[in-house]
Amino acid sequence: MHRRRRRLRAAGAVVALAALFAGAFFAVTRWLGGVAATSECIATAAGTSFSLEVDQTGNAALIAAIAHKRGLPARAVTIALATALQESKLRNIAHGDLDSVGLFQQRPSQGWGTEAQILDPVYATNAFFDALVKVKGYETMDIAAAAQRVQRSGFPTAYAKHEGIARVFASALSGETPRGIVCRLGDPSAPSAPTTAAAELTRLSGERGILQDGGLAVSTDSARTAWAVAGWAVGRAELNAVTSVQVGDRVWTRGSDDAATTWASADQPIGATQVRVSFAR
């Protein structure tokens, strides 16, 4: 009888332990499937939406901001994004075919610069645009054809399959489509450095802001420019620990739920050409 009771108690302990592990496993997988999997950025233009992962969107926002600084049209951004999506999946990778590296898989042996230079996304993007603006008529040329004129790839038609997503993200990040970019993100992992974000804005886009109440206030020359700045701020929100972005009477607020996929009405509207960026503290 005593041995039977001990066996029952032991069996009960095993069941309880199994339940504990099952509960922990469920909690972890729920977090992985919920919070982690929902981190994404969504661009919408002309009624069409596409999504990219957060790191890809950060690079897309960098490319669009540099185009803005150079005074290039959204079409140049479309061509650059279609190219980078094909060449590197919009990631700054340190490997590739032969000696190709970086966002655009440029080759040091082909005169694009040193490996270290090409692995700097700002340098690589400017090098791409330097070549693109030399292509006569690129503004009206077929997207894939323009990309091929720059890249001289062995797969010249491959860029075409990225044209749709490239157009939508280019429109949203260039300010052509107001409220065109949103990101669903978890809480920032660390406080931000607003001074660093302010310097990045100027370095990439040429726009300038002032630090105000722990945030960044930017006055622009047009509503389109304001939405281009907003595109940079939302697209690089993960990198810069941005918590909210406001343009005029609309505000995007960081979050991991569906509320973060809309530009809500702001409690205190500002001018249509003004942008306010708030950061984690």
LUMFI-760445 format. One record per residue (C-alpha): x, y, z; residue in three letters; chain; residue number from 1. Coordinates in steps of 0.25 Angstrom, whole numbers, plus 2048, in hexadecimal, padded with zeros to 3 digits. Layout:
N
  east  north   up    r  c    k
     X      Y    Z  ALA  A  NUM
...
//
This chain:
281
  east  north   up    r  c    k
   800    800  800  MET  A    1
   80B    80A  804  HIS  A    2
   813    806  7F7  ARG  A    3
   806    809  7EF  ARG  A    4
   804    817  7F5  ARG  A    5
   813    81A  7F2  ARG  A    6
   811    816  7E4  ARG  A    7
   804    81F  7E3  LEU  A    8
   80B    82B  7E9  ARG  A    9
   817    829  7DF  ALA  A   10
   80D    828  7D4  ALA  A   11
   806    835  7D8  GLY  A   12
   813    83C  7D9  ALA  A   13
   817    838  7CB  VAL  A   14
   809    83D  7C6  VAL  A   15
   80B    84A  7CD  ALA  A   16
   819    84C  7C8  LEU  A   17
   814    849  7BA  ALA  A   18
   809    853  7BB  ALA  A   19
   813    85E  7C0  LEU  A   20
   81C    85B  7B4  PHE  A   21
   810    85B  7AA  ALA  A   22
   80B    869  7B0  GLY  A   23
   819    86F  7AF  ALA  A   24
   81A    869  7A0  PHE  A   25
   80D    86F  79D  PHE  A   26
   811    87D  7A3  ALA  A   27
   81E    87D  79B  VAL  A   28
   818    879  78E  THR  A   29
   80C    882  790  ARG  A   30
   816    88E  791  TRP  A   31
   81E    889  786  LEU  A   32
   812    888  77D  GLY  A   33
   80C    894  782  GLY  A   34
   815    8A0  785  VAL  A   35
   821    89B  77D  ALA  A   36
   81A    897  771  ALA  A   37
   811    8A3  770  THR  A   38
   81D    8AD  76F  SER  A   39
   81C    8B2  761  GLU  A   40
   81A    8BF  759  CYS  A   41
   80F    8C1  74F  ILE  A   42
   80F    8CB  743  ALA  A   43
   802    8CF  73C  THR  A   44
   800    8D7  72F  ALA  A   45
   7F5    8D7  725  ALA  A   46
   7ED    8CD  72D  GLY  A   47
   7F8    8C3  72D  THR  A   48
   800    8BE  739  SER  A   49
   80D    8B7  73B  PHE  A   50
   815    8B3  747  SER  A   51
   824    8B2  74A  LEU  A   52
   82B    8AE  756  GLU  A   53
   830    8B9  75F  VAL  A   54
   83F    8B8  75B  ASP  A   55
   83B    8B8  74D  GLN  A   56
   832    8C4  74F  THR  A   57
   83D    8CC  756  GLY  A   58
   846    8CA  74A  ASN  A   59
   83B    8CE  741  ALA  A   60
   839    8DB  749  ALA  A   61
   848    8DE  748  LEU  A   62
   847    8DD  739  ILE  A   63
   83B    8E6  738  ALA  A   64
   841    8F0  741  ALA  A   65
   84E    8F1  739  ILE  A   66
   846    8F2  72C  ALA  A   67
   83E    8FE  733  HIS  A   68
   84B    905  736  LYS  A   69
   850    903  728  ARG  A   70
   843    909  722  GLY  A   71
   840    8FC  71B  LEU  A   72
   832    8F8  717  PRO  A   73
   82A    8EC  71E  ALA  A   74
   82D    8E4  711  ARG  A   75
   83C    8E4  715  ALA  A   76
   838    8DE  722  VAL  A   77
   82F    8D4  71B  THR  A   78
   83B    8CF  713  ILE  A   79
   845    8CF  71E  ALA  A   80
   83B    8C7  727  LEU  A   81
   838    8BD  71C  ALA  A   82
   847    8BB  71A  THR  A   83
   84A    8B9  729  ALA  A   84
   83F    8B0  72B  LEU  A   85
   844    8A7  71F  GLN  A   86
   853    8A8  723  GLU  A   87
   853    8A7  732  SER  A   88
   844    8A6  737  LYS  A   89
   846    8B4  73C  LEU  A   90
   851    8B0  746  ARG  A   91
   85F    8B5  747  ASN  A   92
   866    8A8  746  ILE  A   93
   875    8A5  746  ALA  A   94
   875    89A  73C  HIS  A   95
   870    897  72E  GLY  A   96
   873    892  720  ASP  A   97
   882    893  71E  LEU  A   98
   886    8A0  725  ASP  A   99
   879    8A6  726  SER  A  100
   874    8AC  733  VAL  A  101
   86A    8B6  739  GLY  A  102
   85C    8BB  736  LEU  A  103
   85E    8BB  727  PHE  A  104
   869    8B0  726  GLN  A  105
   873    8B9  720  GLN  A  106
   881    8B4  71D  ARG  A  107
   88E    8BA  721  PRO  A  108
   894    8B4  715  SER  A  109
   88B    8BB  70C  GLN  A  110
   88E    8C9  711  GLY  A  111
   883    8CB  71B  TRP  A  112
   88C    8CE  727  GLY  A  113
   893    8C6  731  THR  A  114
   88C    8BB  739  GLU  A  115
   88B    8C4  745  ALA  A  116
   885    8CF  73D  GLN  A  117
   87B    8C7  736  ILE  A  118
   877    8C1  744  LEU  A  119
   873    8CF  748  ASP  A  120
   864    8D0  744  PRO  A  121
   865    8DF  742  VAL  A  122
   872    8DE  739  TYR  A  123
   86B    8D2  731  ALA  A  124
   85E    8DA  72F  THR  A  125
   865    8E6  72A  ASN  A  126
   86E    8DE  721  ALA  A  127
   861    8D7  71B  PHE  A  128
   85B    8E5  719  PHE  A  129
   868    8EA  713  ASP  A  130
   867    8E0  708  ALA  A  131
   858    8E1  706  LEU  A  132
   857    8F0  703  VAL  A  133
   861    8ED  6F8  LYS  A  134
   857    8E4  6F1  VAL  A  135
   850    8ED  6E7  LYS  A  136
   841    8ED  6E9  GLY  A  137
   840    8E4  6F5  TYR  A  138
   834    8EC  6FA  GLU  A  139
   82B    8E6  6EF  THR  A  140
   833    8D9  6ED  MET  A  141
   82E    8CB  6F1  ASP  A  142
   832    8C9  6FF  ILE  A  143
   839    8BC  6FC  ALA  A  144
   840    8C2  6F0  ALA  A  145
   845    8CD  6F8  ALA  A  146
   84A    8C4  704  ALA  A  147
   851    8BC  6F9  GLN  A  148
   858    8C8  6F3  ARG  A  149
   85E    8CA  701  VAL  A  150
   861    8BC  706  GLN  A  151
   864    8B5  6F9  ARG  A  152
   85F    8A8  6FF  SER  A  153
   85F    89A  6F9  GLY  A  154
   850    899  6FC  PHE  A  155
   84B    8A6  6F6  PRO  A  156
   83C    8A3  6F7  THR  A  157
   83D    89F  706  ALA  A  158
   83A    8AE  70B  TYR  A  159
   82D    8AE  705  ALA  A  160
   826    8A5  70F  LYS  A  161
   829    8AF  71A  HIS  A  162
   823    8BB  713  GLU  A  163
   816    8BB  71A  GLY  A  164
   81B    8BB  728  ILE  A  165
   826    8C5  724  ALA  A  166
   81C    8CE  71E  ARG  A  167
   813    8CE  72B  VAL  A  168
   81E    8D0  735  PHE  A  169
   825    8DB  72C  ALA  A  170
   818    8E2  72C  SER  A  171
   815    8E1  73B  ALA  A  172
   824    8E4  73F  LEU  A  173
   825    8F0  735  SER  A  174
   819    8F7  73B  GLY  A  175
   811    8F5  72E  GLU  A  176
   807    8ED  736  THR  A  177
   803    8F4  744  PRO  A  178
   802    8EA  74F  ARG  A  179
   808    8DF  746  GLY  A  180
   811    8D8  74F  ILE  A  181
   80E    8D2  75D  VAL  A  182
   816    8C8  765  CYS  A  183
   811    8BE  770  ARG  A  184
   81D    8BD  77A  LEU  A  185
   81F    8B9  788  GLY  A  186
   824    8C2  793  ASP  A  187
   832    8C8  791  PRO  A  188
   83D    8C0  797  SER  A  189
   845    8CC  79C  ALA  A  190
   843    8DB  79D  PRO  A  191
   846    8E3  791  SER  A  192
   850    8EE  78E  ALA  A  193
   847    8F9  787  PRO  A  194
   854    901  783  THR  A  195
   859    8F5  77B  THR  A  196
   84B    8F4  774  ALA  A  197
   84C    903  771  ALA  A  198
   85A    901  76B  ALA  A  199
   855    8F5  763  GLU  A  200
   849    8FD  75D  LEU  A  201
   852    908  758  THR  A  202
   85D    8FE  753  ARG  A  203
   853    8F6  74B  LEU  A  204
   848    900  747  SER  A  205
   84E    90D  748  GLY  A  206
   843    912  751  GLU  A  207
   845    918  75F  ARG  A  208
   83E    917  76C  GLY  A  209
   83F    91D  77A  ILE  A  210
   83F    915  787  LEU  A  211
   833    919  78E  GLN  A  212
   82D    913  79B  ASP  A  213
   836    906  799  GLY  A  214
   831    905  78B  GLY  A  215
   834    90A  77D  LEU  A  216
   82C    915  776  ALA  A  217
   82D    917  767  VAL  A  218
   828    922  75F  SER  A  219
   827    91F  750  THR  A  220
   824    927  743  ASP  A  221
   818    91E  73F  SER  A  222
   80F    914  744  ALA  A  223
   815    90A  73B  ARG  A  224
   823    90C  741  THR  A  225
   81C    90B  74F  ALA  A  226
   817    8FD  74B  TRP  A  227
   825    8FA  745  ALA  A  228
   82B    8FD  753  VAL  A  229
   820    8F5  75A  ALA  A  230
   823    8E9  751  GLY  A  231
   832    8EA  755  TRP  A  232
   82E    8EB  764  ALA  A  233
   824    8DF  763  VAL  A  234
   82C    8D7  75A  GLY  A  235
   838    8D8  763  ARG  A  236
   830    8D8  770  ALA  A  237
   836    8CB  775  GLU  A  238
   845    8D0  773  LEU  A  239
   842    8DD  77A  ASN  A  240
   838    8D9  785  ALA  A  241
   82D    8E2  77F  VAL  A  242
   820    8E1  787  THR  A  243
   817    8EA  77F  SER  A  244
   817    8F3  772  VAL  A  245
   80E    8FE  770  GLN  A  246
   80B    906  763  VAL  A  247
   800    910  763  GLY  A  248
   7F4    90A  76A  ASP  A  249
   7F8    8FC  769  ARG  A  250
   801    8F3  772  VAL  A  251
   807    8E6  771  TRP  A  252
   80A    8DF  77E  THR  A  253
   813    8D4  780  ARG  A  254
   80D    8C6  785  GLY  A  255
   80C    8B8  782  SER  A  256
   7FD    8B7  77F  ASP  A  257
   7F4    8BC  774  ASP  A  258
   7F3    8CA  779  ALA  A  259
   801    8CC  774  ALA  A  260
   7FD    8CA  766  THR  A  261
   7F5    8D7  765  THR  A  262
   7F8    8E5  766  TRP  A  263
   7EE    8EA  770  ALA  A  264
   7E8    8F8  773  SER  A  265
   7F2    900  77B  ALA  A  266
   7ED    906  788  ASP  A  267
   7F5    913  785  GLN  A  268
   7F7    916  776  PRO  A  269
   803    91D  771  ILE  A  270
   805    923  763  GLY  A  271
   804    91B  757  ALA  A  272
   812    91D  753  THR  A  273
   817    91A  761  GLN  A  274
   81C    90C  767  VAL  A  275
   81E    908  776  ARG  A  276
   826    8FC  779  VAL  A  277
   826    8F6  787  SER  A  278
   830    8EC  78D  PHE  A  279
   831    8E2  798  ALA  A  280
   836    8E8  7A5  ARG  A  281
//
